[in-house]
Amino acid sequence: MPIGKALVNAKRGYVGELKSVRGIDVKVVGISELYGLPFMTFTLPNASPRPTATPVTLTPLGGGLSVFETTQPFPASDLLRDDTGGVSYYYLRDRTGTSADPYRPIAPRQTTDVSSGTALPRGVVFLGGSYSEMPFTPRLSVPATEETGGTPSYLNHAFTPTRPVALNQLSGDTLVTTPFQYLSNASGTGGSARVFGSVHSRLYYSDKTGASALADAPLLQNVMVSQDPGTGHLVVSAVASYDADPGISDVWLSYTDAAAATRLWQSIPMHGGTPTVRETVNGLATGYLAAFTADVAPGSDPFAMRFMIQAVGGAALVRVASNNGLLYRLEAATQAPPTTSTSLFVSAPATATYRGTLTVTAKLSTAAGALAGKTVDFKFGGTQKSALTALVGTDAISTATFNVTQAPREVPYDVSASFAGDDSALGSGDSAEVMVKPALTSITPQTPSGLQYSDNAVIGTLKTTGGVTLNDQPVEIVVHPAAGADLPPLATQTDFAGRIVLDTLDFGGLRPGHYGLRIDYPGDARYFSSTATLEFDVAIETTTVGLTELGPKPVGPITLKATIQDLPLDGAAGDYSLARIDYTFTPDVGAPFVRTATVLKEGTSSLTLSDADGTQLAAGLYRIDARLVSDYFSAAVATEVLPVSDPSTFVTGGGWVLTTATGSSGVPTGKKTNFGFNVKYKPNTMDPIGSLNLVLKETGIDLKATSFSWLVISGNRAEFEGLASSGATTGLHFRVIVYDNGSGATDTFEIRVWDATHSFDSPSYRIANTLGGGNIQVH
């Protein structure tokens, strides 16, 4: 599908579901643009053909007209309600069946293809349906704009839409059904909803061509409702004005009893009288006037009956007479028009603050005094509100409060109020001018706690003095160190909640210490400027140091690597090149020594020890303590053991030693312990292999090595470590340290064994002594 064609289809689909086209709909279609090459395509993984509509079956009426009647049910399982947030709206099934006209109540909507393939649908008549009526507070469809403000109110004076059906021919032949009507209260804060359970309609089709196809629908005038004194029936009459060609087809009277327990709309045909000539051309009648009447038996209250008339012309176009949506009804005895003049005086502050509120009062009176209990309509900008007048002292006052969303400017805005008049008094109105001023702002400082060298934290919130947070506003941050010059100012902006965030890395990281800070908001045409100050402390950054690539190393050049990492809860890493690592090497035999390595910015460090610079490590076992040294970072010392070996050497031995009180622990003293071992490196590798056996019968120790971790030989000293088992116990750690002193009588043997709850320094048991028999040889 080419994406250019997809955009065209989307626009057609949008207008094809409208009840009517308004200016904002034209704008939506007009400004929807595609940036890119329109012939680019998107291939769906599983393409499906467009569903084909089944043409409707028409019933001929004659004279080139035909009709199609349909009854659409809307059961509660399909017509669903959402009451989120204390406001409500109805929708059909999966929420796609909605009508969301800007600043109007969201309503359910259903579209039906009514193409016939043989004739053109030109009009639709609403014949009836069932409905229920209930109190209702609607959710409005509010377009998103760059200016935020309070939720607008919606005010109307009749149930809208007047008819729940409309014909759309902008993109095919579509019947648009809206099974919902709404009437607001006088203040626009709520109202009543009518929800339809079914809608019955009749569509008129025409196959006419030529001049008669261009004729408009009949005009309806002089609609009257009266009551027959004999039968009590309500008689509805109207005069229809129509062209001789194509004439008039049908006139329908639709009615409902607004007081009935079960609410229904029903329709009956109206009967036409003898037409009279409306106009002639060259002696030929070109237009007629005819009176149409129908009578209806009322319910318990004839004044609760409501009527509208739908007239169908000979070209299938439909005209509706609905009294501007208020519908026609039986009127009580006619009263004389009011003659009492009224006076309305509007009072409003001379100035209002942008994004604040504006309270307007209106005083309504006649020559005789205050006029209470009357509805006054207020208007400020695009917002309208209504309020009843009430006695305050001797005056009749009504009040309305508006959210001020109008931008400040050099000329004032008008705020107006009007009384429309009623049966007792004439209408009147008044207005006042209000200058909208920029809003005062303030920055609420927030001292960050636990801030480290490379952290970020909220340091303040920008609001109007009325409490409205200001998002995406420019601010400047100036940092004052405890000593020295100010750091260069930082330009940033508030976030979506009006918060101001200090990121220390925007200043290259802040050295630990005490700081002062100033936040400046420059303001603009809508908001005044503001500033705030605070003091805060920056702590040294807490990190971790990890040593990598350890394990047995052969004698020769050795490279040690380390990585510095931020703690998991810290969201930002700094410049680690501001630190160094001091490595302290402690050999098993000899004095400790220190080597130093630099750290790269991303936190990696390497140290190479080689004979080229005299730092090469001799064979032996080394404990390495890696210490991070920095004014900006701190970390616990990382400690590891590094065996350095000559893989060409090996060690063998066998014999026995006695356990002693000073050389042994975890075993009884004075007991003979037999041992034997043979450990070496596998050729051309650093993988130690061999065997170890240790037996102490009195304690049931029968230790056998299962693997070796490393072997270190330095001079006449040999040391090796690995895992072993003793009887059914597995996973035991051991380390053996032996000395070859030239003769078996002076050779020494030491072994330490520990499990998961012990360690080398605190083993499960230790046996050490000069050999009582046997020999140890370092090769």
C-alpha positions in Angstrom: 0.0 0.0 0.0 1.6 3.3 -1.0 1.6 5.6 2.1 0.4 8.5 0.0 -2.7 6.6 -1.0 -3.1 5.4 2.6 -3.2 9.1 3.8 -5.9 9.8 1.2 -7.9 6.8 2.3 -7.6 7.9 5.9 -9.0 11.4 5.1 -11.8 9.8 3.2 -12.6 7.5 6.1 -12.6 10.5 8.5 -15.1 12.6 6.6 -17.1 9.5 5.6 -18.2 9.0 9.3 -19.2 12.6 10.1 -22.9 13.5 10.8 -22.1 16.9 9.2 -19.0 18.8 8.2 -17.9 21.7 10.4 -15.0 24.2 9.9 -12.7 22.2 12.3 -13.3 19.1 10.2 -12.1 20.9 7.1 -9.0 22.0 9.0 -8.3 18.5 10.3 -8.3 17.2 6.7 -6.5 20.2 5.3 -3.5 20.2 7.7 -3.0 16.5 7.8 0.2 16.1 5.7 2.7 13.4 5.0 6.4 14.2 4.9 8.2 11.9 2.6 7.8 10.2 -0.7 4.2 9.4 -1.3 5.0 6.4 -3.5 6.8 4.7 -0.6 5.0 1.5 0.4 4.4 -0.5 3.5 3.8 -4.2 2.9 1.5 -5.9 5.5 2.8 -9.3 6.7 -0.7 -10.8 6.1 -2.6 -8.8 3.5 -6.4 -9.1 3.6 -8.8 -7.9 1.0 -11.1 -5.0 1.6 -14.5 -6.3 2.8 -17.3 -5.8 0.2 -20.6 -4.3 1.1 -23.9 -6.0 0.2 -26.2 -3.6 -1.6 -29.4 -2.9 0.2 -32.7 -4.0 -1.3 -35.0 -1.1 -2.3 -38.8 -0.9 -2.4 -40.1 1.2 -5.3 -42.5 4.1 -4.6 -42.9 5.3 -8.2 -41.9 8.5 -9.8 -38.2 7.5 -9.7 -38.2 7.1 -5.9 -37.6 4.1 -3.8 -37.1 3.4 0.0 -35.1 1.2 2.4 -36.2 0.9 6.0 -34.0 -0.3 8.8 -34.3 -0.8 12.5 -30.9 -0.8 14.4 -30.9 -2.3 17.8 -28.5 -1.0 20.5 -28.5 -3.5 23.4 -26.8 -2.7 26.7 -24.1 -5.3 25.8 -23.1 -3.2 22.8 -23.8 0.3 24.1 -21.3 0.7 27.0 -20.7 3.5 29.5 -17.4 4.9 30.9 -17.7 6.9 34.2 -14.0 7.5 34.8 -13.2 10.7 36.7 -16.8 11.6 37.6 -17.8 12.4 34.0 -19.4 9.9 31.5 -19.7 8.9 27.9 -21.2 6.1 25.9 -19.4 4.1 23.3 -20.1 1.1 21.0 -18.3 -2.1 21.8 -14.5 -1.6 21.3 -14.5 2.2 21.7 -14.0 2.8 18.0 -17.7 3.6 17.7 -17.5 7.1 19.1 -18.2 10.6 17.8 -15.8 13.1 19.3 -16.7 16.6 18.0 -14.4 19.3 19.6 -15.9 20.8 22.7 -19.0 18.6 22.5 -20.0 15.6 24.6 -18.5 12.3 23.3 -21.2 10.2 21.9 -21.6 6.7 20.5 -21.7 6.4 16.7 -22.5 3.6 14.2 -21.9 3.8 10.5 -23.7 1.6 7.9 -23.1 1.3 4.2 -26.5 1.9 2.5 -25.4 1.8 -1.1 -27.9 0.2 -3.5 -25.9 0.1 -6.7 -29.0 1.3 -8.7 -30.1 4.6 -7.1 -28.7 7.4 -5.0 -29.8 7.8 -1.4 -30.6 11.5 -0.9 -32.5 11.8 2.4 -33.3 9.9 5.6 -36.4 10.1 7.9 -36.2 9.2 11.6 -39.3 7.1 12.1 -38.9 6.1 15.7 -37.2 4.2 18.4 -37.1 3.4 22.2 -35.0 5.5 24.6 -34.4 6.1 28.3 -33.7 9.4 30.0 -31.4 9.9 32.9 -29.3 12.6 34.7 -25.9 12.8 33.1 -22.6 14.7 33.3 -20.8 14.4 30.0 -17.1 14.0 29.1 -16.3 16.6 26.5 -13.9 16.1 23.6 -11.3 18.7 24.2 -8.6 19.2 21.6 -5.0 19.3 22.8 -3.3 22.7 22.3 -0.2 24.4 23.5 -2.3 26.4 26.0 -3.6 24.5 29.0 -6.5 25.7 31.0 -9.6 24.6 32.9 -12.1 22.1 31.4 -14.7 24.1 29.4 -18.4 23.7 30.1 -21.0 22.8 27.4 -24.3 24.6 27.3 -27.2 24.0 25.0 -31.0 24.6 25.1 -32.4 21.4 23.4 -31.6 17.7 23.1 -28.7 17.4 20.7 -28.6 16.0 18.0 -32.2 16.6 17.1 -32.4 13.4 15.1 -30.2 10.4 15.8 -29.7 9.7 12.1 -27.9 11.5 9.3 -26.9 10.6 5.7 -23.2 11.0 4.7 -22.2 11.0 1.1 -18.7 12.4 1.3 -17.1 9.0 0.9 -19.6 6.5 -0.2 -23.3 6.2 0.9 -23.2 6.0 4.7 -26.0 6.1 7.3 -24.5 7.6 10.5 -26.5 6.7 13.6 -25.9 8.4 17.0 -28.1 6.6 19.6 -27.6 9.4 22.2 -28.9 12.9 22.9 -27.9 15.4 25.5 -29.5 18.5 27.1 -27.5 20.6 29.6 -28.7 22.4 32.6 -28.7 26.2 32.9 -25.1 26.4 34.2 -23.6 23.8 31.8 -22.3 21.6 34.7 -24.5 18.7 33.9 -27.8 17.8 32.4 -29.9 14.9 31.0 -29.1 12.2 28.5 -31.3 10.1 26.2 -29.9 6.7 25.3 -31.6 4.8 22.5 -32.3 1.1 22.6 -33.3 1.0 19.0 -33.5 3.4 16.0 -35.9 3.0 13.1 -35.2 5.0 10.0 -36.3 5.2 6.4 -33.9 6.2 3.6 -35.2 7.7 0.3 -33.4 7.0 -3.0 -33.8 8.7 -6.4 -32.8 7.8 -9.9 -33.9 11.2 -11.3 -31.7 13.2 -13.6 -32.1 16.6 -15.2 -33.6 19.7 -13.7 -36.0 17.9 -11.3 -33.1 16.2 -9.6 -31.9 19.6 -8.6 -35.1 20.6 -6.7 -34.7 21.4 -3.1 -36.6 19.7 -0.3 -40.1 21.2 0.6 -40.2 24.2 3.0 -42.3 23.8 6.2 -43.9 26.8 7.8 -46.8 27.8 10.1 -46.5 24.7 12.3 -49.3 24.7 14.9 -50.3 22.3 17.7 -53.9 22.5 19.0 -56.2 20.2 21.0 -59.6 19.0 19.6 -62.1 19.9 22.3 -64.3 17.0 21.3 -61.8 14.1 21.1 -59.0 15.5 23.2 -56.6 14.6 20.4 -53.7 16.9 19.5 -53.9 18.2 16.0 -50.6 19.2 14.3 -50.7 21.2 11.1 -48.1 22.7 8.8 -47.9 24.4 5.4 -45.5 22.8 2.9 -44.1 24.8 0.0 -42.7 22.7 -2.9 -41.9 22.8 -6.5 -44.3 21.5 -9.1 -41.6 19.3 -10.5 -40.7 17.0 -8.8 -43.5 17.6 -6.3 -43.8 16.2 -2.8 -43.6 12.6 -1.7 -44.3 12.2 2.0 -44.7 14.3 5.1 -44.2 12.5 8.5 -45.2 13.6 11.9 -42.8 12.2 14.6 -43.8 12.5 18.2 -42.9 11.3 21.7 -44.5 11.5 25.2 -41.9 13.0 27.5 -43.9 12.1 30.6 -44.5 8.4 29.7 -43.0 5.6 31.8 -41.7 3.9 28.6 -40.3 6.5 26.2 -40.8 6.0 22.5 -40.5 8.0 19.3 -43.2 7.2 16.7 -44.2 8.5 13.3 -47.4 8.7 11.3 -48.0 10.1 7.8 -49.6 13.6 7.6 -52.5 14.1 5.2 -52.3 16.9 2.7 -55.2 19.2 1.7 -55.9 20.6 -1.8 -52.8 22.5 -2.9 -52.9 26.1 -4.0 -50.6 27.6 -6.7 -47.7 29.4 -5.1 -46.2 30.8 -8.3 -46.5 30.6 -12.1 -44.2 31.0 -15.1 -45.7 31.8 -18.5 -49.1 30.7 -17.2 -47.8 27.4 -15.8 -47.8 26.6 -12.1 -44.3 26.0 -10.9 -44.9 25.8 -7.2 -47.6 24.9 -4.7 -48.6 25.4 -1.1 -50.5 22.6 0.7 -51.6 22.2 4.3 -50.8 18.9 6.0 -52.4 17.7 9.2 -52.3 14.7 11.6 -53.8 14.0 15.0 -52.4 12.0 17.9 -54.1 10.8 21.0 -52.0 12.2 23.9 -50.9 10.5 27.1 -51.8 11.6 30.6 -50.4 15.0 30.0 -51.0 16.6 26.6 -48.5 19.3 27.4 -45.7 16.7 27.6 -46.1 15.6 23.9 -43.3 16.8 21.6 -43.5 16.9 17.8 -41.3 17.4 14.7 -42.2 17.2 11.0 -40.1 15.6 8.2 -41.1 16.4 4.6 -39.7 14.4 1.7 -39.6 16.1 -1.7 -40.0 14.4 -5.1 -36.2 14.3 -5.5 -35.9 12.4 -2.2 -34.4 15.3 -0.2 -35.7 15.8 3.4 -36.6 18.9 5.3 -37.0 18.9 9.1 -39.1 21.3 11.1 -38.1 21.0 14.8 -38.5 24.5 16.3 -34.7 24.9 16.3 -34.4 21.6 18.2 -36.8 22.5 20.9 -39.6 20.6 19.2 -43.2 21.7 18.9 -45.7 21.3 21.7 -49.2 22.3 22.9 -48.8 25.8 24.4 -50.8 27.1 27.3 -53.0 30.1 26.9 -51.1 32.8 25.2 -49.8 35.6 27.4 -49.3 39.1 26.4 -45.6 39.9 25.6 -43.6 41.3 28.5 -43.3 45.1 28.7 -41.1 45.4 31.8 -37.7 46.8 31.0 -34.7 45.4 32.9 -31.2 46.8 33.7 -28.1 44.6 33.9 -24.9 46.0 35.3 -21.6 44.1 35.0 -18.8 44.4 37.5 -15.4 43.0 36.9 -11.9 43.7 38.2 -9.9 46.1 35.9 -7.1 43.5 35.7 -6.8 39.8 35.7 -3.8 37.5 36.0 -2.9 35.1 33.2 -3.7 31.5 34.3 -5.5 32.9 37.3 -9.2 33.3 37.8 -11.6 36.1 37.0 -14.8 36.5 39.0 -17.5 38.6 37.3 -20.8 39.8 38.9 -24.0 41.0 37.3 -26.8 43.0 39.0 -30.2 42.6 37.4 -33.1 44.9 38.3 -36.2 46.6 37.0 -37.7 50.0 37.9 -39.5 48.2 40.7 -36.3 46.7 42.3 -34.1 43.6 42.2 -35.0 40.8 39.8 -34.0 37.5 41.5 -34.3 33.9 40.1 -33.3 34.8 36.5 -30.6 33.2 34.4 -27.8 35.5 33.4 -25.4 34.3 30.6 -21.7 35.3 31.0 -19.1 35.2 28.3 -15.3 35.7 28.6 -13.2 34.8 25.5 -14.5 31.5 24.2 -16.0 30.4 27.5 -19.7 30.8 28.4 -21.3 30.3 31.8 -24.7 30.8 33.3 -25.9 31.6 36.8 -29.2 32.5 38.5 -29.6 35.9 40.2 -30.0 35.7 44.0 -30.8 38.4 46.5 -27.7 39.8 48.3 -29.1 42.5 50.5 -31.4 44.5 48.3 -29.7 43.5 45.0 -30.2 40.5 42.7 -26.7 39.3 42.0 -25.3 36.4 39.8 -21.6 35.5 39.7 -19.4 33.5 37.3 -15.7 32.6 37.7 -13.5 32.0 34.7 -10.1 30.5 34.2 -8.0 33.2 32.5 -6.4 31.5 29.5 -6.1 34.7 27.3 -2.6 35.8 26.8 -1.6 39.3 28.1 -1.7 42.1 25.6 -1.8 45.9 25.4 -5.6 46.1 24.7 -8.3 44.8 27.1 -10.6 41.9 26.7 -14.3 42.1 26.9 -16.3 40.3 29.5 -20.1 40.4 29.0 -23.3 39.3 30.6 -26.8 39.1 29.2 -30.4 38.4 30.4 -32.3 36.9 27.5 -35.7 37.9 28.9 -38.7 35.7 29.7 -42.5 35.9 30.0 -42.3 38.6 32.7 -39.4 40.9 31.7 -37.5 42.1 28.7 -33.9 41.2 28.1 -30.8 43.4 28.8 -27.0 43.1 28.7 -23.8 44.9 29.7 -20.0 44.4 29.4 -16.8 45.4 31.0 -13.1 45.6 29.9 -10.4 43.5 31.6 -6.7 43.9 31.1 -4.9 40.5 31.4 -1.5 40.9 33.1 1.4 38.4 33.2 1.3 36.0 36.0 3.6 36.4 39.0 5.9 33.4 39.4 8.0 31.9 42.2 10.6 29.2 42.5 10.3 26.9 45.5 13.9 25.8 46.2 14.5 22.2 47.3 17.9 21.4 48.9 19.2 18.1 47.5 20.4 15.5 50.0 23.0 12.8 49.4 24.2 14.5 46.2 27.5 13.1 45.0 30.1 14.2 42.4 28.2 12.8 39.3 24.6 12.9 40.4 21.4 14.8 39.5 18.6 16.0 41.7 15.6 18.3 41.8 16.5 21.7 43.2 13.3 23.6 42.7 9.8 23.9 41.2 8.6 26.9 39.1 5.0 27.9 39.6 2.7 30.8 39.3 1.7 32.4 42.6 -1.7 30.7 41.9 0.0 27.3 42.1 0.1 26.4 38.4 3.3 24.5 37.6 5.2 25.9 34.5 6.6 23.2 32.3 9.2 23.6 29.5 10.2 27.1 30.7 13.8 28.3 30.3 15.8 28.8 33.5 19.5 29.6 34.3 21.5 27.9 37.1 24.5 29.7 38.6 26.7 27.7 41.0 29.0 29.4 43.6 31.8 27.3 45.0 32.9 27.9 48.6 36.1 29.4 47.3 36.9 30.9 43.9 34.9 32.3 41.0 31.4 31.2 40.1 31.0 28.4 37.6 29.8 29.4 34.1 25.9 29.8 34.1 24.0 26.8 32.8 20.9 27.3 30.6 18.3 24.6 31.0 14.5 24.3 31.3 11.8 22.9 33.6 10.5 19.5 33.1 6.8 18.4 32.5 6.0 19.0 36.2 7.7 22.4 36.4 10.7 20.9 38.2 14.3 22.2 37.9 17.0 19.5 37.9 20.7 20.1 38.7 22.9 17.6 36.9 26.4 17.9 38.3 27.9 16.5 35.1 26.6 19.6 33.3 29.4 21.4 35.2 31.9 18.6 34.5 31.1 17.1 37.9 31.3 19.0 41.2 34.2 18.4 43.5 33.0 17.3 47.0 32.3 20.3 49.2 29.9 23.1 50.1 28.2 25.2 47.4 25.7 28.1 46.9 23.3 28.2 44.0 21.0 30.7 42.3 18.1 29.9 39.9 17.0 32.6 37.6 13.7 32.5 35.5 13.7 35.3 32.9 10.0 35.4 32.4 8.2 36.3 29.1 5.1 38.0 27.8 2.9 35.7 29.9 4.9 35.3 33.1 7.0 37.7 35.3 10.6 36.7 36.2 11.6 35.1 39.5 14.7 33.9 41.3 15.6 31.6 44.2 18.8 30.6 46.1 19.9 27.6 48.1 23.0 25.9 49.6 23.9 22.3 49.2 26.7 19.8 49.8 28.4 17.5 47.4 29.7 14.2 48.8 32.5 12.0 47.4 31.1 9.5 44.8 30.7 6.0 46.2 31.9 3.3 43.7 33.2 -0.2 43.5 36.5 -1.6 42.2 36.6 -5.0 40.6 39.8 -6.9 39.6 39.6 -9.0 36.5 41.7 -11.5 34.6 43.3 -13.1 37.7 44.2 -16.7 38.2 47.5 -18.6 37.9 50.0 -16.6 35.9 53.4 -17.9 34.5 56.5 -16.0 35.5 56.9 -13.2 32.9 55.0 -10.1 31.9 51.6 -9.9 33.7 48.8 -7.4 33.1 46.3 -6.8 35.8 42.9 -5.1 34.9 40.4 -3.3 37.1 37.0 -1.8 36.5 35.4 1.0 38.5 31.6 1.0 38.5 28.9 3.2 40.0 26.6 1.7 42.6 23.3 0.4 41.1 21.2 3.1 42.6 23.3 5.9 41.2 22.1 6.9 37.7 25.2 8.8 36.5 28.8 7.9 36.1 31.5 10.6 36.3 35.0 11.0 34.8 37.0 8.2 36.4 40.3 9.6 35.0 40.2 11.8 38.1 41.2 8.7 40.1 44.1 6.3 40.2 44.5 2.8 41.6 47.3 1.9 44.0 48.1 -1.9 44.0 49.7 -3.2 47.2 51.4 -6.6 46.6 52.0 -8.7 49.7 54.0 -11.9 48.9 53.9 -14.9 51.1 57.6 -14.4 51.7 59.1 -10.9 51.6 58.0 -7.3 52.2 55.0 -5.7 50.6 55.4 -3.2 47.7 53.1 -0.7 45.8 52.5 -0.1 42.1 50.3 2.6 40.7 48.0 2.7 37.6 46.0 5.4 35.9 42.2 5.1 35.2 40.6 5.9 31.9 37.5 8.1 31.7 35.1 5.2 31.4 36.5 3.5 34.5 38.9 0.9 33.2 42.5 0.5 34.4 45.4 -1.8 33.5 48.8 -2.4 35.1 51.6 -4.3 33.3 54.4 -5.8 35.4 57.4 -6.9 33.3 61.2 -7.3 33.4 61.5 -4.3 31.0 60.9 -1.8 33.9 62.0 -4.0 36.7 58.5 -4.7 38.0 58.2 -8.3 37.0 56.9 -10.6 39.7 58.9 -13.6 40.8 57.3 -16.9 41.4 55.2 -16.9 44.5 51.8 -16.3 46.0 50.7 -12.6 46.3 47.8 -10.9 48.0 46.8 -7.9 45.9 44.9 -5.0 47.6 43.6 -2.5 45.0 42.9 1.0 46.5 41.0 3.7 44.7 42.7 7.1 45.3 40.7 10.3 44.3 39.2 13.5 45.6 36.0 12.6 43.8 35.5 8.9 44.3 35.7 6.3 47.1 35.5 2.6 47.1 36.2 -0.3 49.4 39.6 -2.0 48.9 39.4 -4.9 46.5 41.5 -7.9 47.6 42.4 -10.9 45.5 45.1 -13.7 45.5 47.5 -14.0 42.5 49.6 -17.2 42.1 52.7 -16.7 39.9 54.4 -19.9 38.9 57.1 -21.5 36.8 55.2 -24.2 35.0 58.3 -26.2 34.4 58.6 -27.0 38.2 56.7 -29.5 40.2 56.6 -31.0 43.7 56.3 -34.5 45.2 56.3 -35.8 48.7 55.1 -38.5 51.1 55.4 -39.5 54.7 53.8 -38.6 58.1 53.7 -35.9 60.7 52.4 -35.8 64.3 49.6 -33.4 65.3 50.6 -31.0 68.0 48.9 -28.4 70.2 50.8 -25.6 68.5 50.9 -26.8 64.9 47.4 -28.2 64.6 43.8 -27.3 65.2 40.5 -29.1 64.8 42.1 -32.5 65.3 43.4 -34.4 68.4 47.1 -34.0 69.3 49.7 -36.6 69.2 48.2 -38.5 66.3 50.0 -39.8 63.2 48.9 -38.2 59.9 49.9 -39.9 56.7 50.2 -37.9 53.4 51.3 -38.2 49.9 51.2 -35.9 46.9 52.4 -35.3 43.4 51.5 -31.9 41.8 52.7 -30.3 38.5 51.4 -28.3 35.6 50.0 -29.9 32.5 52.5 -29.4 29.7 52.3 -26.1 27.9 49.4 -24.9 30.1 48.8 -23.3 33.5 46.4 -26.1 34.5 47.7 -27.9 37.6 47.2 -31.7 37.8 48.2 -34.4 40.2 47.1 -36.2 43.4 46.9 -35.6 47.1 46.0 -38.1 49.9 45.8 -37.4 53.6 44.7 -39.9 56.3 44.1 -39.4 60.0 42.4 -42.6 61.2 41.5 -41.4 64.7 39.2 -38.7 63.3 38.0 -40.5 60.2 39.8 -38.1 57.9 40.5 -39.7 54.5 41.1 -36.7 52.2 41.5 -37.0 48.5 42.1 -34.1 46.0 39.4 -33.9 43.3 40.9 -30.8 41.4 43.8 -28.3 41.7 43.4 -24.5 41.3 47.1 -23.5 41.3 50.7 -24.5 42.1 53.4 -22.0 43.2 57.0 -22.9 43.7 59.5 -20.4 45.0 63.0 -21.7 45.9 62.5 -24.6 48.3 58.9 -23.6 49.1 55.9 -25.1 47.3 52.2 -24.2 47.8 49.2 -25.6 46.0 45.4 -25.3 46.4 42.3 -27.1 45.2 39.1 -29.0 46.1 38.9 -32.4 47.8 36.5 -34.9 49.3 36.7 -36.9 52.6 34.4 -39.9 52.7 30.9 -38.7 51.7 31.8 -35.0 52.2 32.6 -33.2 49.0 33.5 -29.6 48.0 36.1 -29.2 50.7 38.8 -26.5 50.1 42.4 -27.2 50.9 45.8 -25.5 50.7 49.2 -27.3 51.2 52.4 -25.5 52.1 55.7 -27.5 52.1 59.4 -26.8 52.5 62.2 -29.0 51.0 65.0 -28.4 53.4 67.4 -30.9 51.9 66.6 -34.0 54.1 63.4 -35.6 55.1 64.1 -35.1 58.8 64.0 -31.3 58.3 61.3 -31.0 55.6 58.0 -29.4 56.8 54.4 -30.1 55.8 51.3 -27.9 56.5 47.7 -28.4 55.3 44.5 -26.3 55.9 41.1 -27.6 55.1 37.8 -25.6 55.2 34.2 -25.9 54.1 31.6 -23.2 53.1 31.3 -22.0 56.7 35.1 -21.6 57.2 38.1 -20.0 55.4 41.8 -20.3 54.9 42.5 -18.0 57.9 39.9 -19.9 60.0 39.9 -23.5 58.7 37.9 -26.5 59.7 41.2 -28.1 60.7 44.9 -27.5 60.3 47.9 -29.9 60.5 51.5 -28.6 60.5 54.8 -30.1 61.6 58.3 -31.3 60.6 58.1 -34.7 59.0 58.3 -37.6 61.3 59.1 -39.8 58.3 59.3 -39.5 54.6 60.6 -36.9 52.2 59.5 -33.7 50.2 61.2 -32.8 47.0 60.8 -29.5 45.0 61.8 -30.2 41.4 
